[in-house]
């Protein structure tokens, strides 16, 4: 739930006495004049740090950008949770076994920290929580699949931690596939660069991030 993971900025910074928090949109940076132009007025500065965050990187794959779920903020996470609930509702009423399996197949792309944690969280949600609410569904058919294009998870971490992570995910009933480079997703089927396909109605893209476009963000 959002209230379990999100905290008000003012509350976090309450004890920081030499700080002023302003909620506003930055419209422009006047570097020679050393001031920010915002919708709350001008703010003068001596030093400026621009930390505008990042956006999901789909590497030019338009079908994934249209149909996959990104995960960069609270709204994204809430949307994913609602989507998972919708898939369970549809599967609960679907008489066709193959289509029901596709509805209950949840694919996470990207073996970095975000992808690993997302896959584990989905497995816990589906098997420990939702299973109690759908007694007519065989939750043993639920598949949570983590796809990684390279040969190990968490490549920025030591190899032993990567290996341990795989074992933890297996205990959580997460299927980990290596050397699985995704090329597209049309909303009902995942395509791989080697020509294989995987029927699934859910893809959560955690494979890439790029810096937010600064000039567009600042309107300059």
Backbone as CSV, one residue per row, in Angstrom:
resi,resn,N_x,N_y,N_z,CA_x,CA_y,CA_z,C_x,C_y,C_z
1,UNK,0.839,-1.190,0.000,0.000,0.000,0.000,0.876,1.242,0.000
2,UNK,0.461,2.296,-0.698,1.290,3.518,-0.761,1.649,4.082,0.605
3,UNK,0.720,4.024,1.567,1.021,4.619,2.871,2.042,3.812,3.666
4,UNK,2.384,2.604,3.189,3.395,1.802,3.859,4.807,2.087,3.346
5,UNK,4.910,2.735,2.181,6.228,2.951,1.592,6.523,4.405,1.263
6,UNK,5.496,5.256,1.257,5.695,6.656,0.891,5.495,7.543,2.121
7,UNK,6.377,8.510,2.281,6.308,9.418,3.427,6.348,10.859,2.927
8,UNK,5.617,11.754,3.600,5.621,13.163,3.178,7.023,13.758,3.232
9,UNK,7.373,14.497,2.194,8.696,15.123,2.141,8.912,16.037,3.334
10,UNK,7.898,16.806,3.691,8.046,17.724,4.822,8.314,16.975,6.117
11,UNK,7.689,15.814,6.260,7.937,15.020,7.458,9.362,14.486,7.514
12,UNK,9.877,14.052,6.356,11.237,13.530,6.289,12.253,14.615,6.644
13,UNK,11.985,15.840,6.191,12.942,16.945,6.343,12.651,17.816,7.556
14,UNK,11.761,17.376,8.420,11.311,18.207,9.535,12.456,18.680,10.429
15,UNK,13.437,17.825,10.661,14.528,18.176,11.575,15.673,18.907,10.885
16,UNK,15.579,19.111,9.579,16.624,19.812,8.842,16.352,21.318,8.939
17,UNK,17.074,22.006,9.840,16.732,23.386,10.168,17.154,24.384,9.087
18,UNK,18.183,24.072,8.323,18.674,25.034,7.332,18.133,24.711,5.940
19,UNK,16.879,24.309,5.871,16.286,23.889,4.611,14.879,24.455,4.471
20,UNK,14.554,24.857,3.259,13.195,25.292,2.945,12.678,24.457,1.791
21,UNK,11.508,23.859,1.953,10.909,23.017,0.918,9.866,23.826,0.161
22,UNK,9.944,23.801,-1.159,8.990,24.508,-2.006,8.426,23.518,-3.025
23,UNK,7.124,23.348,-3.043,6.465,22.484,-4.024,6.088,23.332,-5.236
24,UNK,6.768,23.119,-6.345,6.498,23.916,-7.544,7.112,23.237,-8.757
25,UNK,6.709,23.699,-9.930,7.293,23.244,-11.189,8.357,24.238,-11.632
26,UNK,9.537,23.709,-11.975,10.604,24.565,-12.495,10.347,24.816,-13.977
27,UNK,10.288,26.077,-14.350,10.010,26.463,-15.730,11.280,26.747,-16.529
28,UNK,12.272,27.288,-15.847,13.474,27.700,-16.562,14.599,27.923,-15.572
29,UNK,15.826,27.768,-16.029,17.008,28.072,-15.228,17.719,29.272,-15.833
30,UNK,17.894,30.296,-15.035,18.658,31.479,-15.454,20.051,31.341,-14.856
31,UNK,20.951,30.702,-15.613,22.295,30.457,-15.095,23.088,31.742,-14.885
32,UNK,23.097,32.699,-15.846,23.841,33.947,-15.591,23.301,34.719,-14.395
33,UNK,21.988,34.733,-14.253,21.387,35.466,-13.139,21.301,34.657,-11.860
34,UNK,21.678,33.371,-11.895,21.654,32.469,-10.743,20.283,32.464,-10.062
35,UNK,19.290,32.073,-10.835,17.957,31.959,-10.258,17.130,30.956,-11.056
36,UNK,16.211,30.310,-10.341,15.253,29.406,-10.951,13.956,30.163,-11.185
37,UNK,13.351,29.918,-12.350,12.041,30.466,-12.636,11.038,29.341,-12.420
38,UNK,10.171,29.477,-11.423,9.200,28.442,-11.096,7.792,29.021,-11.117
39,UNK,6.804,28.138,-11.043,5.429,28.629,-11.008,5.073,29.195,-9.636
40,UNK,6.021,29.111,-8.696,5.830,29.737,-7.380,6.672,31.002,-7.239
41,UNK,7.285,31.432,-8.344,8.119,32.624,-8.324,9.574,32.291,-8.585
42,UNK,10.431,33.277,-8.432,11.860,33.104,-8.663,12.569,32.697,-7.375
43,UNK,13.544,31.809,-7.526,14.342,31.350,-6.394,15.809,31.563,-6.738
44,UNK,16.489,32.391,-5.969,17.908,32.659,-6.202,18.761,31.538,-5.630
45,UNK,19.934,31.323,-6.250,20.831,30.284,-5.747,22.279,30.710,-5.912
46,UNK,23.120,30.144,-5.048,24.566,30.259,-5.203,25.117,29.026,-5.918
47,UNK,24.576,27.855,-5.550,24.934,26.597,-6.207,23.636,25.873,-6.529
48,UNK,23.625,25.137,-7.636,22.405,24.482,-8.101,22.678,23.020,-8.413
49,UNK,21.854,22.150,-7.867,21.895,20.725,-8.205,20.576,20.378,-8.876
50,UNK,20.630,19.891,-10.105,19.451,19.455,-10.835,19.367,17.929,-10.745
51,UNK,18.370,17.445,-10.032,18.192,16.001,-9.851,16.779,15.638,-10.286
52,UNK,16.579,15.622,-11.604,15.228,15.473,-12.148,14.809,14.018,-12.339
53,UNK,15.663,13.077,-11.942,15.279,11.680,-11.972,15.466,11.024,-13.331
54,UNK,14.777,9.912,-13.522,14.924,9.149,-14.748,13.582,8.693,-15.276
55,UNK,13.580,8.201,-16.497,12.392,7.642,-17.120,12.738,6.253,-17.650
56,UNK,11.719,5.456,-17.878,11.928,4.091,-18.346,12.537,4.082,-19.749
57,UNK,13.527,3.234,-19.927,14.223,3.090,-21.210,13.752,1.796,-21.874
58,UNK,13.040,1.930,-23.001,12.543,0.761,-23.726,13.416,0.402,-24.921
59,UNK,14.528,1.095,-25.101,15.495,0.778,-26.151,14.850,0.746,-27.540
60,UNK,13.903,1.648,-27.766,13.290,1.776,-29.080,12.242,0.740,-29.423
61,UNK,11.865,-0.131,-28.482,10.862,-1.164,-28.761,9.479,-0.605,-28.454
62,UNK,8.797,-0.153,-29.502,7.536,0.562,-29.335,6.431,-0.325,-28.769
63,UNK,6.403,-1.596,-29.129,5.342,-2.472,-28.630,5.441,-2.640,-27.118
64,UNK,6.654,-2.683,-26.601,6.832,-2.766,-25.154,6.431,-1.457,-24.482
65,UNK,6.801,-0.353,-25.096,6.441,0.945,-24.521,4.923,1.112,-24.453
66,UNK,4.205,0.566,-25.453,2.743,0.676,-25.478,2.084,-0.270,-24.485
67,UNK,2.609,-1.483,-24.327,1.865,-2.533,-23.627,2.445,-2.976,-22.291
68,UNK,3.727,-2.721,-22.043,4.335,-3.161,-20.788,4.117,-2.117,-19.690
69,UNK,4.247,-2.555,-18.465,4.109,-1.671,-17.304,5.495,-1.222,-16.857
70,UNK,5.680,0.073,-16.700,6.903,0.578,-16.113,6.760,0.638,-14.600
71,UNK,7.874,0.826,-13.910,7.834,0.897,-12.448,8.842,1.940,-11.973
72,UNK,8.373,3.182,-11.889,9.256,4.268,-11.481,8.679,5.121,-10.359
73,UNK,7.394,4.957,-10.039,6.798,5.791,-8.994,5.621,5.064,-8.347
74,UNK,5.000,5.729,-7.375,3.898,5.125,-6.637,2.723,4.817,-7.554
75,UNK,2.430,5.748,-8.485,1.314,5.527,-9.400,1.537,4.283,-10.253
76,UNK,2.775,4.071,-10.715,3.094,2.868,-11.492,2.849,1.602,-10.669
77,UNK,3.310,1.621,-9.423,3.172,0.448,-8.559,1.705,0.136,-8.285
78,UNK,0.916,1.172,-8.016,-0.513,0.982,-7.776,-1.194,0.436,-9.024
79,UNK,-0.800,0.957,-10.200,-1.368,0.465,-11.452,-1.047,-0.999,-11.690
80,UNK,0.180,-1.412,-11.360,0.569,-2.817,-11.525,-0.257,-3.710,-10.607
81,UNK,-0.425,-3.280,-9.371,-1.213,-4.076,-8.426,-2.652,-4.229,-8.918
82,UNK,-3.249,-3.156,-9.402,-4.614,-3.230,-9.928,-4.682,-4.131,-11.161
83,UNK,-3.640,-4.074,-11.982,-3.594,-4.937,-13.161,-3.542,-6.407,-12.758
84,UNK,-2.730,-6.728,-11.749,-2.643,-8.113,-11.295,-3.991,-8.610,-10.797
85,UNK,-4.688,-7.763,-10.048,-6.016,-8.142,-9.554,-6.981,-8.375,-10.716
86,UNK,-6.885,-7.544,-11.747,-7.739,-7.714,-12.923,-7.446,-9.032,-13.621
87,UNK,-6.175,-9.401,-13.728,-5.820,-10.669,-14.368,-6.393,-11.850,-13.586
88,UNK,-6.370,-11.780,-12.274,-6.941,-12.859,-11.463,-8.452,-12.942,-11.667
89,UNK,-9.114,-11.792,-11.727,-10.562,-11.793,-11.945,-10.905,-12.406,-13.299
90,UNK,-10.159,-12.040,-14.319,-10.415,-12.577,-15.656,-10.132,-14.084,-15.699
91,UNK,-9.026,-14.494,-15.066,-8.683,-15.917,-15.054,-9.730,-16.729,-14.302
92,UNK,-10.313,-16.145,-13.271,-11.316,-16.840,-12.467,-12.569,-17.167,-13.273
93,UNK,-12.797,-16.415,-14.364,-13.991,-16.610,-15.182,-13.670,-17.196,-16.560
94,UNK,-12.396,-17.484,-16.811,-11.978,-17.954,-18.133,-12.050,-19.482,-18.221
95,UNK,-12.902,-20.028,-19.126,-13.006,-21.482,-19.234,-11.870,-22.124,-20.026
96,UNK,-11.236,-21.343,-20.922,-10.163,-21.895,-21.747,-8.881,-22.002,-20.932
97,UNK,-8.346,-23.212,-20.834,-7.194,-23.457,-19.966,-5.946,-22.708,-20.426
98,UNK,-5.683,-22.688,-21.733,-4.474,-22.034,-22.230,-4.542,-20.528,-22.028
99,UNK,-5.706,-19.935,-22.248,-5.852,-18.503,-22.037,-5.772,-18.165,-20.555
100,UNK,-6.347,-19.039,-19.731,-6.277,-18.823,-18.278,-4.826,-18.850,-17.802
101,UNK,-4.016,-19.753,-18.383,-2.601,-19.804,-18.019,-1.872,-18.535,-18.423
102,UNK,-2.193,-18.001,-19.605,-1.561,-16.761,-20.056,-1.917,-15.597,-19.138
103,UNK,-3.165,-15.582,-18.653,-3.595,-14.527,-17.741,-2.856,-14.604,-16.406
104,UNK,-2.461,-15.812,-16.027,-1.793,-16.022,-14.738,-0.277,-16.123,-14.880
105,UNK,0.254,-15.691,-16.029,1.699,-15.659,-16.243,2.166,-14.214,-16.156
106,UNK,3.020,-13.925,-15.180,3.469,-12.561,-14.915,4.973,-12.488,-15.179
107,UNK,5.337,-11.674,-16.150,6.718,-11.599,-16.625,7.352,-10.296,-16.165
108,UNK,8.514,-10.406,-15.560,9.314,-9.242,-15.167,10.582,-9.269,-16.001
109,UNK,10.863,-8.172,-16.682,12.038,-8.107,-17.555,13.101,-7.237,-16.894
110,UNK,14.274,-7.819,-16.663,15.379,-7.086,-16.061,15.802,-7.692,-14.739
111,UNK,17.043,-8.171,-14.677,17.536,-8.851,-13.484,18.323,-7.963,-12.551
112,UNK,18.069,-6.655,-12.575,18.686,-5.752,-11.607,17.900,-5.722,-10.313
113,UNK,18.253,-4.818,-9.396,17.559,-4.766,-8.099,16.050,-4.569,-8.227
114,UNK,15.612,-3.695,-9.131,14.174,-3.458,-9.275,13.456,-4.699,-9.765
115,UNK,13.997,-5.356,-10.781,13.363,-6.552,-11.312,13.319,-7.693,-10.316
116,UNK,14.412,-7.878,-9.575,14.482,-8.956,-8.584,13.433,-8.733,-7.492
117,UNK,13.379,-7.530,-6.968,12.433,-7.264,-5.886,10.993,-7.340,-6.379
118,UNK,10.744,-6.866,-7.598,9.401,-6.907,-8.148,8.924,-8.344,-8.331
119,UNK,9.777,-9.186,-8.879,9.407,-10.588,-9.088,9.095,-11.270,-7.755
120,UNK,9.921,-11.026,-6.750,9.675,-11.622,-5.444,8.387,-11.127,-4.821
121,UNK,8.110,-9.829,-4.963,6.898,-9.248,-4.388,5.646,-9.789,-5.075
122,UNK,5.698,-9.945,-6.399,4.544,-10.479,-7.118,4.266,-11.915,-6.690
123,UNK,5.318,-12.703,-6.519,5.142,-14.086,-6.086,4.479,-14.145,-4.716
124,UNK,4.930,-13.292,-3.797,4.332,-13.280,-2.457,2.875,-12.834,-2.512
125,UNK,2.584,-11.815,-3.325,1.213,-11.318,-3.432,0.289,-12.386,-3.995
126,UNK,0.719,-13.062,-5.049,-0.163,-14.018,-5.715,-0.342,-15.301,-4.909
127,UNK,0.720,-15.770,-4.277,0.653,-17.068,-3.606,0.237,-16.988,-2.138
128,UNK,0.548,-15.881,-1.479,0.248,-15.785,-0.051,-0.996,-14.962,0.242
129,UNK,-1.360,-14.073,-0.667,-2.501,-13.189,-0.426,-3.667,-13.534,-1.341
130,UNK,-3.456,-13.454,-2.649,-4.558,-13.631,-3.585,-5.074,-15.068,-3.618
131,UNK,-4.223,-16.021,-3.301,-4.661,-17.422,-3.318,-5.838,-17.655,-2.376
132,UNK,-5.886,-16.908,-1.276,-6.975,-17.059,-0.310,-8.289,-16.492,-0.841
133,UNK,-8.192,-15.534,-1.768,-9.391,-14.861,-2.268,-9.978,-15.533,-3.500
134,UNK,-9.244,-16.478,-4.089,-9.710,-17.150,-5.309,-9.651,-18.665,-5.112
135,UNK,-10.536,-19.207,-4.296,-10.485,-20.652,-4.006,-10.743,-21.521,-5.228
136,UNK,-11.388,-20.974,-6.252,-11.678,-21.768,-7.450,-10.514,-21.820,-8.430
137,UNK,-9.478,-21.026,-8.179,-8.302,-21.024,-9.037,-7.216,-21.902,-8.431
138,UNK,-6.566,-22.665,-9.273,-5.406,-23.433,-8.823,-4.183,-22.520,-8.902
139,UNK,-3.787,-21.946,-7.792,-2.689,-20.979,-7.803,-1.339,-21.638,-8.087
140,UNK,-1.307,-22.967,-8.142,-0.074,-23.637,-8.562,0.210,-23.346,-10.040
141,UNK,-0.815,-22.892,-10.761,-0.629,-22.562,-12.177,-0.087,-21.152,-12.381
142,UNK,-0.023,-20.376,-11.319,0.521,-19.026,-11.436,2.011,-19.106,-11.750
143,UNK,2.431,-18.376,-12.767,3.844,-18.332,-13.134,4.373,-16.908,-12.994
144,UNK,5.435,-16.757,-12.237,6.165,-15.503,-12.162,7.527,-15.760,-12.784
145,UNK,7.803,-15.096,-13.897,9.018,-15.362,-14.664,9.866,-14.101,-14.721
146,UNK,11.114,-14.215,-14.297,12.070,-13.106,-14.354,13.028,-13.356,-15.512
147,UNK,13.056,-12.417,-16.457,13.893,-12.556,-17.645,15.113,-11.652,-17.546
148,UNK,16.275,-12.213,-17.822,17.517,-11.444,-17.819,18.265,-11.736,-19.116
149,UNK,18.673,-10.670,-19.806,19.321,-10.838,-21.108,20.741,-11.372,-20.999
150,UNK,21.359,-11.244,-19.810,22.732,-11.721,-19.629,22.745,-13.025,-18.836
151,UNK,23.901,-13.398,-18.325,24.031,-14.725,-17.732,23.939,-14.756,-16.214
152,UNK,23.621,-13.624,-15.568,23.417,-13.656,-14.124,22.628,-12.434,-13.672
153,UNK,22.015,-12.567,-12.500,21.265,-11.466,-11.914,22.206,-10.498,-11.214
154,UNK,21.720,-9.297,-10.969,22.451,-8.289,-10.201,23.915,-8.197,-10.641
155,UNK,24.160,-7.867,-11.893,25.534,-7.874,-12.406,26.461,-6.880,-11.715
156,UNK,25.912,-5.864,-11.048,26.751,-4.891,-10.353,27.221,-5.405,-8.996
157,UNK,26.705,-6.565,-8.564,27.050,-7.126,-7.265,27.994,-8.317,-7.446
158,UNK,28.664,-8.757,-6.376,29.558,-9.917,-6.470,28.810,-11.163,-6.926
159,UNK,29.483,-12.058,-7.635,28.836,-13.260,-8.175,28.152,-14.123,-7.114
160,UNK,28.712,-14.211,-5.900,28.090,-15.060,-4.890,26.731,-14.519,-4.460
161,UNK,26.577,-13.188,-4.445,25.285,-12.607,-4.118,24.281,-12.848,-5.248
162,UNK,24.774,-12.817,-6.476,23.897,-13.125,-7.613,23.373,-14.548,-7.518
163,UNK,24.253,-15.485,-7.185,23.848,-16.882,-7.063,22.866,-17.074,-5.914
164,UNK,23.110,-16.395,-4.800,22.201,-16.497,-3.653,20.824,-15.952,-3.996
165,UNK,20.804,-14.882,-4.781,19.535,-14.281,-5.180,18.699,-15.247,-6.000
166,UNK,19.345,-15.983,-6.904,18.627,-16.978,-7.707,17.990,-18.028,-6.810
167,UNK,18.727,-18.487,-5.805,18.201,-19.514,-4.906,17.010,-18.989,-4.109
168,UNK,17.086,-17.745,-3.653,15.969,-17.153,-2.902,14.736,-17.047,-3.789
169,UNK,14.927,-16.610,-5.031,13.790,-16.480,-5.936,13.170,-17.837,-6.254
170,UNK,13.994,-18.849,-6.400,13.460,-20.190,-6.650,12.594,-20.651,-5.487
171,UNK,13.018,-20.361,-4.260,12.211,-20.734,-3.090,10.890,-19.971,-3.070
172,UNK,10.866,-18.820,-3.707,9.635,-18.051,-3.819,8.826,-18.426,-5.061
173,UNK,9.228,-19.496,-5.734,8.545,-20.008,-6.925,8.645,-19.046,-8.111
174,UNK,9.734,-18.313,-8.188,9.991,-17.445,-9.332,10.899,-18.199,-10.297
175,UNK,10.474,-18.272,-11.550,11.284,-18.905,-12.590,12.228,-17.868,-13.180
176,UNK,13.522,-18.146,-13.137,14.532,-17.217,-13.649,15.084,-17.759,-14.959
177,UNK,15.046,-16.912,-16.002,15.579,-17.305,-17.303,16.697,-16.350,-17.700
178,UNK,17.857,-16.917,-18.011,19.002,-16.121,-18.440,19.108,-16.129,-19.971
179,UNK,19.906,-15.173,-20.483,20.098,-15.040,-21.932,18.759,-14.970,-22.664
180,UNK,17.806,-14.297,-22.028,16.455,-14.162,-22.572,16.232,-12.713,-22.969
181,UNK,16.623,-12.371,-24.185,16.502,-11.002,-24.671,15.136,-10.803,-25.314
182,UNK,14.363,-9.876,-24.765,13.010,-9.616,-25.248,13.063,-8.650,-26.426
183,UNK,12.212,-8.916,-27.431,12.164,-8.036,-28.604,10.828,-7.329,-28.752
184,UNK,9.780,-7.799,-28.056,8.489,-7.153,-28.191,7.441,-7.768,-27.292
185,UNK,6.302,-7.056,-27.161,5.170,-7.546,-26.367,3.911,-6.875,-26.897
186,UNK,2.969,-7.682,-27.389,1.762,-7.129,-28.002,0.566,-7.089,-27.063
187,UNK,0.783,-7.386,-25.794,-0.298,-7.388,-24.818,-0.774,-8.772,-24.457
188,UNK,-0.446,-9.750,-25.286,-0.852,-11.126,-25.007,0.258,-12.146,-25.238
189,UNK,1.390,-11.684,-25.795,2.488,-12.605,-26.081,3.820,-11.862,-26.067
190,UNK,4.798,-12.442,-25.378,6.147,-11.882,-25.321,6.979,-12.507,-26.425
191,UNK,7.686,-11.674,-27.188,8.561,-12.159,-28.259,10.017,-12.020,-27.837
192,UNK,10.821,-13.018,-28.203,12.238,-13.006,-27.885,13.052,-12.843,-29.157
193,UNK,14.263,-12.355,-29.006,15.122,-12.124,-30.155,15.516,-13.418,-30.860
194,UNK,15.433,-14.545,-30.156,15.770,-15.818,-30.791,14.577,-16.442,-31.521
195,UNK,13.447,-15.711,-31.558,12.275,-16.192,-32.279,11.237,-16.880,-31.412
196,UNK,11.566,-17.186,-30.171,10.605,-17.844,-29.291,9.528,-16.864,-28.837
197,UNK,8.402,-17.417,-28.376,7.306,-16.608,-27.870,6.808,-17.189,-26.556
198,UNK,6.246,-16.317,-25.725,5.716,-16.727,-24.423,4.352,-16.079,-24.221
199,UNK,3.263,-16.874,-24.201,1.942,-16.290,-23.954,1.867,-15.701,-22.547
200,UNK,1.547,-14.437,-22.453,1.417,-13.748,-21.170,0.694,-12.436,-21.404
201,UNK,-0.085,-12.011,-20.428,-0.822,-10.759,-20.535,-0.235,-9.673,-19.645
202,UNK,0.883,-9.988,-19.002,1.505,-9.020,-18.094,3.005,-9.015,-18.298
203,UNK,3.551,-7.834,-18.606,4.997,-7.634,-18.644,5.316,-6.380,-17.847
204,UNK,6.180,-6.526,-16.875,6.664,-5.391,-16.089,8.098,-5.141,-16.501
205,UNK,8.340,-3.959,-17.040,9.638,-3.644,-17.633,10.534,-2.975,-16.595
206,UNK,11.577,-3.677,-16.176,12.538,-3.146,-15.205,13.948,-3.257,-15.750
207,UNK,14.062,-3.191,-17.091,15.335,-3.491,-17.734,16.182,-2.279,-18.039
208,UNK,15.632,-1.074,-17.924,16.453,0.066,-18.298,15.893,1.376,-17.797
209,UNK,16.778,2.313,-17.571,16.390,3.660,-17.176,17.333,4.640,-17.853
210,UNK,16.809,5.784,-18.213,17.645,6.829,-18.775,17.307,8.138,-18.082
211,UNK,18.229,9.073,-18.124,18.001,10.348,-17.473,16.814,11.055,-18.103
212,UNK,16.042,11.713,-17.259,14.912,12.491,-17.778,15.433,13.588,-18.698
213,UNK,14.744,13.863,-19.789,15.193,14.891,-20.726,15.202,16.258,-20.056
214,UNK,16.383,16.747,-19.756,16.520,17.971,-18.945,15.942,19.182,-19.628
215,UNK,16.221,19.350,-20.912,15.747,20.560,-21.589,14.221,20.571,-21.641
216,UNK,13.615,19.395,-21.882,12.167,19.350,-21.908,11.592,19.589,-20.516
217,UNK,12.272,19.043,-19.500,11.803,19.228,-18.138,11.800,20.696,-17.750
218,UNK,12.821,21.416,-18.157,12.961,22.815,-17.746,12.362,23.792,-18.748
219,UNK,11.922,23.288,-19.874,11.309,24.164,-20.861,12.278,25.117,-21.499
220,UNK,13.541,24.696,-21.621,14.542,25.574,-22.247,15.207,24.842,-23.407
